[in-house]
């Protein structure tokens, strides 16, 4: 239940269109609903503006489906999202929720319509070092888009061919916040951070050879970036980067 839905219930009680008992039944599962194997945070949309997002990796398929069903029922007029969704899990979800949408590259499933961007003049830019990093970049892009941001993309602009990045300087300069996705040496966020005035979110990926240590080398490089204005999220955490980028984009004005 989001703020608008709760307001509608309260207004119906005030106007006599809904009894107090009926209103109590409608909101009885606030702030959470205990399913036995999960406690769904139905209050999160009221607190943070977006419903609880389901991390599907590692969950039993039947639990994932049940959680998605409950969230879809509670947020019928909004958007419900699950991350790290395999094709097999999506097939199980789709059997119970035929209108589910699947974005295989981002590994995200959504229920409900994507919102229109809150401000089309301001955008989140997702800059990606290499094609192998695209799945994580897509997770970040789709997350920010689902939460109400306009999203632009700039892919395959790694430091091995820096002219590709510099050719898109206008797009970099006009962005309100930039998510920079890179594996291997993880150098791209520092380069971007040294060019722009907006916040940069560095997103390390697990792409790379043995000494990359599954993304740890890229993470360490990003944490040690000398350019100012860079924040770093966890390895492969496209969802976290997209979520943070949307918060920045929708709560501040372009420099």
C-alpha positions as CSV (number, residue, x, y, z in Angstrom):
1,X,0.0,0.0,0.0
2,X,1.4,3.4,-1.0
3,X,0.5,6.8,0.4
4,X,-2.1,7.5,-2.2
5,X,-3.9,4.2,-1.6
6,X,-4.0,4.8,2.2
7,X,-5.3,8.3,1.6
8,X,-8.1,6.9,-0.5
9,X,-9.1,4.5,2.2
10,X,-9.1,7.2,4.9
11,X,-11.2,9.6,2.6
12,X,-13.7,6.8,2.0
13,X,-14.2,6.3,5.7
14,X,-14.5,10.1,6.2
15,X,-17.2,10.3,3.5
16,X,-19.1,7.2,4.7
17,X,-18.2,5.1,1.7
18,X,-16.3,2.6,3.7
19,X,-16.9,1.3,7.2
20,X,-14.2,1.4,9.9
21,X,-14.2,-2.4,10.1
22,X,-13.7,-2.6,6.3
23,X,-10.8,0.0,6.5
24,X,-9.2,-2.0,9.3
25,X,-9.4,-5.2,7.2
26,X,-7.8,-3.3,4.3
27,X,-4.8,-2.1,6.3
28,X,-4.5,-4.9,8.8
29,X,-1.3,-6.2,7.2
30,X,0.5,-2.9,7.7
31,X,3.3,-2.6,8.5
32,X,4.2,-6.2,7.5
33,X,2.6,-9.5,6.5
34,X,3.9,-12.7,8.0
35,X,3.9,-15.6,5.4
36,X,5.7,-17.9,7.7
37,X,8.8,-18.0,5.4
38,X,8.9,-14.3,4.8
39,X,7.7,-11.1,6.4
40,X,6.6,-8.7,3.6
41,X,7.3,-5.0,4.4
42,X,4.1,-3.5,3.0
43,X,5.0,-0.2,4.8
44,X,8.1,0.4,2.7
45,X,6.2,2.2,-0.1
46,X,4.9,4.6,2.5
47,X,8.3,5.1,4.1
48,X,10.5,5.2,1.0
49,X,8.2,5.7,-2.0
50,X,8.7,2.3,-3.6
51,X,7.5,-1.2,-2.6
52,X,9.8,-3.9,-1.3
53,X,11.8,-5.3,-4.2
54,X,12.2,-9.1,-4.2
55,X,15.8,-10.5,-4.4
56,X,15.0,-13.9,-6.0
57,X,18.4,-15.5,-6.0
58,X,18.7,-18.3,-3.4
59,X,15.0,-18.4,-2.6
60,X,12.8,-21.5,-3.2
61,X,10.8,-21.0,-6.4
62,X,7.5,-21.5,-4.6
63,X,8.4,-18.9,-2.0
64,X,9.4,-16.4,-4.7
65,X,6.1,-16.9,-6.5
66,X,4.1,-16.5,-3.3
67,X,5.9,-13.3,-2.4
68,X,5.4,-11.8,-5.8
69,X,1.7,-12.7,-5.7
70,X,1.2,-11.0,-2.3
71,X,3.1,-7.9,-3.3
72,X,1.1,-7.7,-6.6
73,X,-2.2,-7.9,-4.7
74,X,-1.1,-5.3,-2.1
75,X,0.3,-2.9,-4.8
76,X,-2.3,-3.5,-7.5
77,X,-2.0,0.1,-8.8
78,X,1.8,0.3,-8.6
79,X,4.9,-1.5,-9.8
80,X,6.3,-4.6,-8.2
81,X,9.8,-5.8,-9.1
82,X,12.0,-8.8,-8.5
83,X,15.8,-9.0,-9.2
84,X,18.2,-11.8,-10.1
85,X,15.4,-13.8,-11.8
86,X,16.4,-16.8,-13.9
87,X,14.3,-17.9,-16.9
88,X,13.1,-20.9,-14.8
89,X,11.9,-18.7,-12.0
90,X,10.2,-16.3,-14.4
91,X,8.3,-19.2,-16.0
92,X,7.0,-20.2,-12.5
93,X,6.0,-16.6,-11.8
94,X,4.3,-16.2,-15.2
95,X,2.2,-19.3,-14.7
96,X,0.5,-17.6,-11.7
97,X,0.9,-13.9,-12.9
98,X,0.5,-14.0,-16.7
99,X,1.0,-10.2,-17.0
100,X,4.5,-10.3,-15.6
101,X,7.2,-8.8,-17.7
102,X,10.7,-10.3,-17.9
103,X,13.9,-8.5,-18.9
104,X,16.4,-11.3,-19.3
105,X,19.6,-9.3,-19.7
106,X,18.9,-7.4,-16.5
107,X,17.4,-10.5,-14.8
108,X,14.5,-8.4,-13.6
109,X,10.8,-9.2,-13.5
110,X,8.1,-6.5,-13.1
111,X,4.4,-6.4,-12.5
112,X,2.5,-3.3,-13.5
113,X,3.2,-0.5,-15.8
114,X,6.5,1.4,-15.8
115,X,6.0,5.0,-14.5
116,X,6.6,8.0,-16.6
117,X,9.8,9.8,-15.7
118,X,9.2,12.5,-13.0
119,X,11.4,15.0,-14.7
120,X,12.4,14.5,-18.4
121,X,14.9,17.3,-18.3
122,X,17.1,15.4,-15.7
123,X,18.5,12.0,-16.4
124,X,20.6,9.2,-15.0
125,X,23.4,8.2,-17.4
126,X,24.6,4.5,-17.2
127,X,28.1,4.4,-18.6
128,X,29.5,0.9,-19.2
129,X,33.2,0.0,-19.8
130,X,32.7,-3.2,-21.8
131,X,30.0,-5.3,-23.4
132,X,30.6,-8.1,-20.8
133,X,29.5,-5.6,-18.2
134,X,26.2,-4.9,-19.9
135,X,24.0,-7.2,-17.8
136,X,24.9,-5.4,-14.6
137,X,24.5,-2.1,-16.4
138,X,21.0,-3.1,-17.5
139,X,20.1,-4.0,-14.0
140,X,21.0,-0.5,-12.9
141,X,19.3,1.1,-15.8
142,X,16.0,-0.7,-15.4
143,X,16.0,-0.1,-11.7
144,X,16.4,3.6,-12.1
145,X,13.8,3.6,-14.9
146,X,11.3,1.6,-12.8
147,X,11.6,4.1,-9.9
148,X,10.8,7.1,-12.1
149,X,14.0,8.4,-13.6
150,X,14.7,9.1,-17.2
151,X,17.7,6.9,-18.2
152,X,20.3,7.3,-20.9
153,X,23.0,4.8,-21.8
154,X,26.5,4.9,-22.9
155,X,28.0,1.4,-23.4
156,X,31.4,0.1,-24.4
157,X,33.4,3.2,-23.6
158,X,36.2,1.7,-21.5
159,X,39.6,3.2,-20.9
160,X,41.3,1.0,-23.5
161,X,39.7,3.3,-26.1
162,X,39.2,6.5,-24.2
163,X,38.2,8.4,-27.4
164,X,34.9,6.6,-27.4
165,X,34.1,8.1,-24.0
166,X,35.3,11.6,-25.0
167,X,33.2,11.6,-28.2
168,X,30.1,11.6,-25.9
169,X,31.2,14.4,-23.6
170,X,28.0,16.3,-24.1
171,X,25.9,13.4,-22.8
172,X,28.3,13.1,-19.8
173,X,28.1,16.8,-19.0
174,X,24.3,17.0,-19.2
175,X,23.7,14.1,-16.9
176,X,22.3,14.7,-13.4
177,X,24.1,11.6,-12.0
178,X,26.2,8.9,-13.7
179,X,26.5,5.2,-12.9
180,X,29.8,4.0,-14.2
181,X,30.0,0.2,-14.6
182,X,33.4,-1.5,-15.0
183,X,35.2,-4.7,-14.3
184,X,38.9,-5.7,-15.0
185,X,41.0,-2.7,-13.8
186,X,38.0,-0.6,-12.7
187,X,39.6,2.6,-13.9
188,X,36.6,4.2,-15.7
189,X,34.8,5.8,-12.8
190,X,37.9,7.9,-11.9
191,X,38.2,9.1,-15.5
192,X,34.5,10.0,-15.6
193,X,34.7,11.6,-12.2
194,X,37.5,13.8,-13.3
195,X,35.4,15.1,-16.2
196,X,32.0,15.9,-14.8
197,X,30.4,18.1,-12.0
198,X,27.6,15.6,-11.1
199,X,27.8,12.7,-8.6
200,X,29.3,9.5,-10.0
201,X,28.3,6.0,-8.7
202,X,31.0,3.5,-9.3
203,X,29.7,0.0,-9.9
204,X,32.4,-2.8,-10.0
205,X,31.6,-6.0,-11.8
206,X,33.0,-9.5,-11.4
207,X,34.2,-9.6,-15.0
208,X,38.0,-10.2,-15.4
209,X,40.8,-12.6,-15.2
210,X,42.2,-14.4,-12.1
211,X,43.9,-11.4,-10.5
212,X,40.6,-9.5,-10.8
213,X,39.5,-11.7,-7.9
214,X,35.9,-11.8,-8.9
215,X,35.6,-8.0,-9.0
216,X,37.6,-7.3,-5.8
217,X,40.4,-5.6,-7.8
218,X,37.9,-3.3,-9.6
219,X,36.3,-2.5,-6.2
220,X,39.6,-1.6,-4.6
221,X,40.5,0.6,-7.6
222,X,37.2,2.5,-7.3
223,X,37.4,2.9,-3.6
224,X,40.9,4.5,-4.1
225,X,39.8,6.8,-7.0
226,X,41.4,10.2,-6.6
227,X,38.6,12.1,-8.5
228,X,36.1,13.7,-6.1
229,X,32.4,13.0,-6.0
230,X,32.5,9.3,-6.4
231,X,30.5,6.8,-4.3
232,X,31.1,3.0,-4.7
233,X,28.5,0.2,-4.4
234,X,29.1,-3.5,-4.0
235,X,30.3,-5.8,-6.7
236,X,27.6,-6.6,-9.4
237,X,25.1,-4.6,-7.4
238,X,23.3,-3.0,-10.3
239,X,20.1,-2.7,-8.3
240,X,21.8,-0.7,-5.5
241,X,23.5,1.6,-8.0
242,X,20.2,2.2,-9.9
243,X,18.3,2.8,-6.7
244,X,20.8,5.3,-5.4
245,X,21.0,7.1,-8.8
246,X,17.3,7.5,-8.9
247,X,17.3,9.0,-5.4
248,X,19.9,11.6,-6.4
249,X,18.2,12.3,-9.7
250,X,14.8,12.9,-8.3
251,X,15.8,14.8,-5.2
252,X,18.3,17.4,-6.5
253,X,18.6,19.8,-9.3
254,X,21.2,19.7,-12.1
255,X,24.4,21.7,-11.4
